[in-house]
């Protein structure tokens, strides 16, 4: 698999108009908070009535500042948090939180920190093979073949298969996490800041790997990030999240060239550029 630099990544095309792979229907998450001994408890709406459609084969970027609710939304999709209201549909079927094993066959995560998401007591091959054992897919010999094939696909040499996570680099750990997510052949990957803990050069390699895997397996991505440069190169459409709500949802070109919502314009204006003094795009200055 040839992995070039970030500049070689192909720009994503327009959003497909085919089947809906993932749908969020009025999804909300409310937390109760204590406000002192003599004050009534209050509430914080981490996610507020979010509805989204993710089409099969597309990459939808979810952006927003830290604390806006992106990761909370991802955890509800994955069944790690129970929504206060609303529901999630995968391939038109409502997700049952009590059937997490079935849901894992269709939806898998790639987390931000590859070290904390891997079992330090398991070898690379054991980590990637565990989902196959839990779901009782094939016998021991076929599971080993699938593990070797998947690790080879993500660029992990055979000498690393018996190593432990603390013996790997950050980029290698994330490759193992990707292999583990893909070994069940899910339709959808939820990528929650999958490159933010990596060096810039390694980020480019992992992003190109995700693009190659998407093309090979026909995957659908929900890509959560605060890095607008990465999002601009990778996604088809962008959903902008602010204070738990989606404030703007358009194609990549619309968001980056003609943002409509004031928060979107502010978010783009805050992005760093290689040229000092040019952090605010000219189109925003004109407005």
N, C-alpha and C positions, 0 to 999 in steps of 0.2 A: 504494500500500500504506500503510495508516494504521498508524503506530507511536505508541502511547501511552506513558505512563510506566510504571514498574515496577509501580505499584499496580494498573494496569489489566490486568495479565497474568492470564489465566484459570488457575485451579488445575487441575492435571492430574487426570484421572480414574483409576480403578483400572486395574491392569495388564491388558492384553488377554490372552485365553486362546487365541489363534490360533496361527498358524505360528511356528516358531522361526526368527528371522532370523540370529542369531549365537549360536554355542555354543562355550564354552571348556571343554576336557576335560583336567582335571588338569595345567594349564599351570604350568610352573616355569622359573625362570631362576636359575642358580647361577654366581657369579663366583669365580675363583681369586684369592687375594690373597697377596702376599709378607709374611712376618712377621719378617724379619730374616735376616742371613747364615747363622746357625747354627740357625734354626728351620724346621721343615717348613712348606710353604705351607698356608694355611687356605682356607676357603670362606665366602662370604656368599650366603645365599639371598634374593635380591631379590624374587622371586615364588615362593611355596611352595604348589604343588598347588592352584591356583585353578580351580574349575569354576563357570561361570555360563551362564545362558540369557537371551538378549535377544529378546523377542517382537516380531514385526513391528508397527510403528506405535507402540511405546512409547518412553519416555525413561527409561533406567536411569541413575541417578546413582551415581558411584563416588567416595567421600569417604574422607579420612584425612589425617593430618599429612604434612608434607613428608618425603620419604625412605621412605615406607611401601611404595613399589613401584607407585604408580598409573601414572606415566609409562612405567616399564619394561614394564608390562603392555600399555599402548597401543602401544608400539613393536613388541612381538611381534605384536599384532593386525595392524599395518600392514606387517609384513614387514621392518621396519628392524632388528630383532634376531631371532636364531634362538633358539627355546626350547631349554632343556636337556632338557625332557621335556614330553609332552602335545601336543595339537594344537588347531587352530581350524577350525570348520566354519561356512561361510556358506551359508545356504539349504540346509542338509543336506549340502553337499559340502565335503570336507576341503580346506583351503587348501594349495596347493603353493607353497612359497617361491620356487621357480624360475620361476613364472609370475606375476610381480609386475604385469605389464601387464594380464592378465586380472583379477587381484584388484582392481586400481584401478577397474575398471568397476563393482564392487559395493560397495567400501568406500573412503571418502575421509577424510582428516584435516583438522581445523582446529586449528592450533597456537596456543600461548600468545602468542608474540611475532610479530605480523603483519609487522614490518619485516624480521626475520632470515629469515622463511619466503618472502619475495618477492625475485625477482631484481632487484637495483638497476639493471641495465643494460637491462631490458625495460620497455616501456610497459605501462600497465594493460591495454590491449586485447591486447597480445602475451602477457602473463602468463596471462590467462584463456583465450586461444585456443590456447595451447601443448598442453594435453591433447588437444584435437581433432586437432591436427596429428600428434601422436605416435601416436594411435590411428587415424589416417586416416579420420576421420568426416566425410563430405561433401567438397565442393569448397571452394575458397577463398571464394567468394561466400556459400555457406551457412554456413561457419564464421564469417564476419564477422557475419552476421545473428544467429546463435546467441550470439555474444559480446555484441553490442549488447543483445539481449533479456535476457540474464542480468545484465548490468551495470545495466540499467534496473530489473530486478526487485529487486536488492539496494539500490537507491537511489543509484547513482552517475550523476551527470549526464553528458551527452555531452561536455562540455568537459574532463572528467577522463580520457577514454579514451586520450588521447595523452600523458598525464603519466607521470612516473616515481614510484616509491614515496617518494622523499625529498621530493616535492612535495605529499604527501598528509598528512592528519592521521592519528592512530592509529586512530580509528574508521573512516575511509575505507579504510585499509589492510586492516583486518579484513573490511570488506565485500568488498574485492577477493579476499581469501583465501577467503571463503565462496563467491563467484561461481566462482572457479577450482575449488573442491571440487565444486560442483553442476553444472558444465557437462557432465560425463559422465553425468549423471542416475544417480548411485549410489543404492543402497537404504539404505545405512547411513552415518552420519557419526560419526566418533570426535572429539569435541570435548575437547581437552586444555587445560583452563584458558583458554577462548577469550576471557574478558573481564578476566582479572586484571591485564593490562597497561594497561587503559583507565581513564579517569576514570569516576566513579560515574554521571554523567548519560549518558555514552556507553555504559556497560555496559547500562543499561536499554534503550537503543535497539537494541543488538545482540541482546539476549535476546529482545526482542519480534520482531525480524526472524527469529530462529531459530524461534520459535513459529509465525509466519506461514508460513514456508517449509515447516515440518513439515506444517501443515494442507494446504497447496497441493499438495505432492508426495507426501504419505503417507510421509514419511521416518521412519527409526528412528534414535534417538540413543543413543550412550554418552557421557554428559556427566561429565567428570572435573573435580572442583573441590574446593577446600578452603573455599570460601565457602558456609556452610550456609544463609545467607539466600537465596542464589540457587538452591541445590538445592531448598529447600522450595517455591519458587514454580514450579519448572520440571519436576520429574521425576514419574514414576509410582511407581517403586520406588527404594530406596536400598540399595547394597551398601557396607558399612563395611569398610575395609581397614586392617589393623594388622600391621606387621612382615611384610609379604609375603603375608598370608593374609586371606581374607574371614571376619570374625568375626561378622557379622550381615547378614542380607538379608531385608528386609520391605518392605511398602508405605510410602509417604511418611508416612502418618498414624501407622502403628505406630512407625516410627523416631523421629519427632519428639514423639509424645505418650506412648508406652509403650516406651522403649528397654529392651532386655533385657541386653545385654552391658555390663560395667563400662566398657570402653573407649568404647563409644558414649555412655554417660552422661557420661563425662569430656569427650568431644569436644563434646557439646552444652553442657556447663557452661562450656566455655572460650569460647563464642561471645559476642561483644560485643553489648550491647543499648543502646538509646537512653537508658535510665534508669540512672544511676550506682548501683552496689550491687545491681543485679538481673541480673548476668551468669549466675547459677546459677538455672535454672528451679525453681519451687516444688516440682515433682514430684520433683526430685532432692534437694532439701533434706529432703523428707519421708522419703526413703529413706536 
